[in-house]
Amino acid sequence: MGNRSHSNAGHRAMNALRKRGGVHASEKLALKTGAHTTHHAVVTADCLDLLSRLPDGSVQLIVCDPPYNIRLAHWDDHADYLAWASKWLAEAQRVLAPTGSLALFGGLQYQAEAGSGDLLTLIQHLRKHSSMLLANLIVWNYPNGMSAQRFFANRHEEIAWFGKTSKYYFDLDAVREPYDEATKAAYRKDKRLRPESVEKGRNPTNVWQMARLNGNSKERVGHPTQKPREVIQRLVRALSYPGSVVLDFFAGSGVTARVAIEEGRHSVTCDAEAVSREYLKKQLGMMTVARRRATSALAYEVRDGLDQSHPVFRRAEPAVLNDSGIGAALNP
Ligand SMILES: C[S@@+](CC[C@H](N)C(=O)[O-])C[C@H]1O[C@@H](n2cnc3c(N)ncnc32)[C@H](O)[C@@H]1O
């Protein structure tokens, strides 16, 4: 029997729609390109304080890399982890737009050490207490990690991607992996394959082979659990669109804000530790170097704190189709 999760009625209907040349409603959201200034609010606060200030349905993507309760730092020790996590998970669902997504980082291997701080516990909780849909469990597979003697050395973490509703936005074309020339030449001869699909490249699948940051990685800004820019970039490109709002309320190194700037999204980022701002400054310094090399620079504004002028407070507009069938963005 095939993989039930990917042979369900919704999946078959989607394939049939594509064969008829149709597109899913979420794909009609705009890709607002061109010059526009993006806004980036940087907040030092408890995540629940920040979340309580955000309007319902105002955020397109939440990048969420919580403490795993493995006592890595003083912020990583919760006596009742699930009771705490259930509060920000409920708030995350509330602030997401109907097209929005939650990308929840975690591991499965921490249970013995930490009790209830692992991703399985959070997924199980969401299945019982939330209407969000698990779109993919992404396996982030890295070649570099600790050695082990009593078990197989761990080389993966997971990212549970939840869509708020079945109308979640997903831009596969933004993250396809190009085929090499030899593969393209072979596929072009295969009459069953559409030439435009061959040109676009392959679906990167839900197994992402991307290195973790080593101690001496150039990307490092000093945060102990900093995630690679490449991982965040794929999430931002696929699950949000230019001009939409990306939220990270466990911001750490500031990598999400950096990627949001680079990709033309607005952002709200928050961390309980003030040092997070220093990390972000370093990120911006590195980004400026990259921007100077880029031909088209994006304008952006980074502000301390969150005020009512931020796009997250603009009323979400429903998608409006233009002549080419592409819609106007929410939170433009
Ligand atoms: C796993 S790290 C996030 C790392 C980040 N994704 C990165 O790539 O740099 C978790 C972060 O959550 C912050 N944190 C812990 N408890 C918090 C809370 N209650 N509210 C806001 N931030 C919190 C910590 O200071 C830490 O920086």
The ligand as an SDF file (V2000), in Angstrom:
LIG
                    3D

 27 29  0  0  0  0  0  0  0  0999 V2000
   16.5980   27.6140   20.4680 C   0  0  0  0  0  0  0  0  0  0  0  0
   16.9300   29.2930   20.6750 S   0  0  0  0  0  0  0  0  0  0  0  0
   16.4970   30.0230   19.1320 C   0  0  0  0  0  0  0  0  0  0  0  0
   17.6530   30.0860   18.1710 C   0  0  0  0  0  0  0  0  0  0  0  0
   17.3150   30.7870   16.8670 C   0  0  0  0  0  0  0  0  0  0  0  0
   16.3580   30.0460   16.0870 N   0  0  0  0  0  0  0  0  0  0  0  0
   18.5530   30.9900   16.0280 C   0  0  0  0  0  0  0  0  0  0  0  0
   18.6850   30.3890   14.9390 O   0  0  0  0  0  0  0  0  0  0  0  0
   19.4130   31.7440   16.4290 O   0  0  0  0  0  0  0  0  0  0  0  0
   15.6630   29.8140   21.7350 C   0  0  0  0  0  0  0  0  0  0  0  0
   15.6850   31.2810   22.0910 C   0  0  0  0  0  0  0  0  0  0  0  0
   14.4970   31.5510   22.8070 O   0  0  0  0  0  0  0  0  0  0  0  0
   14.7790   32.5600   23.7860 C   0  0  0  0  0  0  0  0  0  0  0  0
   13.7440   32.4340   24.8190 N   0  0  0  0  0  0  0  0  0  0  0  0
   13.6440   31.5030   25.7960 C   0  0  0  0  0  0  0  0  0  0  0  0
   12.5290   31.6820   26.5180 N   0  0  0  0  0  0  0  0  0  0  0  0
   11.8890   32.7540   25.9700 C   0  0  0  0  0  0  0  0  0  0  0  0
   10.6570   33.4140   26.2490 C   0  0  0  0  0  0  0  0  0  0  0  0
    9.8670   33.0200   27.2460 N   0  0  0  0  0  0  0  0  0  0  0  0
   10.3110   34.4590   25.4690 N   0  0  0  0  0  0  0  0  0  0  0  0
   11.1130   34.8810   24.4510 C   0  0  0  0  0  0  0  0  0  0  0  0
   12.2820   34.2910   24.1410 N   0  0  0  0  0  0  0  0  0  0  0  0
   12.6610   33.2330   24.8860 C   0  0  0  0  0  0  0  0  0  0  0  0
   16.1820   32.2820   24.2490 C   0  0  0  0  0  0  0  0  0  0  0  0
   16.7950   33.4470   24.7670 O   0  0  0  0  0  0  0  0  0  0  0  0
   16.8360   31.7570   22.9530 C   0  0  0  0  0  0  0  0  0  0  0  0
   17.5370   32.7900   22.3080 O   0  0  0  0  0  0  0  0  0  0  0  0
  1  2  1  0
  2  3  1  0
  2 10  1  0
  3  4  1  0
  4  5  1  0
  5  6  1  0
  5  7  1  0
  7  8  2  0
  7  9  1  0
 10 11  1  0
 11 12  1  0
 11 26  1  0
 12 13  1  0
 13 14  1  0
 13 24  1  0
 14 15  1  0
 14 23  1  0
 15 16  2  0
 16 17  1  0
 17 18  1  0
 17 23  2  0
 18 19  1  0
 18 20  2  0
 20 21  1  0
 21 22  2  0
 22 23  1  0
 24 25  1  0
 24 26  1  0
 26 27  1  0
M  CHG  2   2   1   9  -1
M  END
$$$$
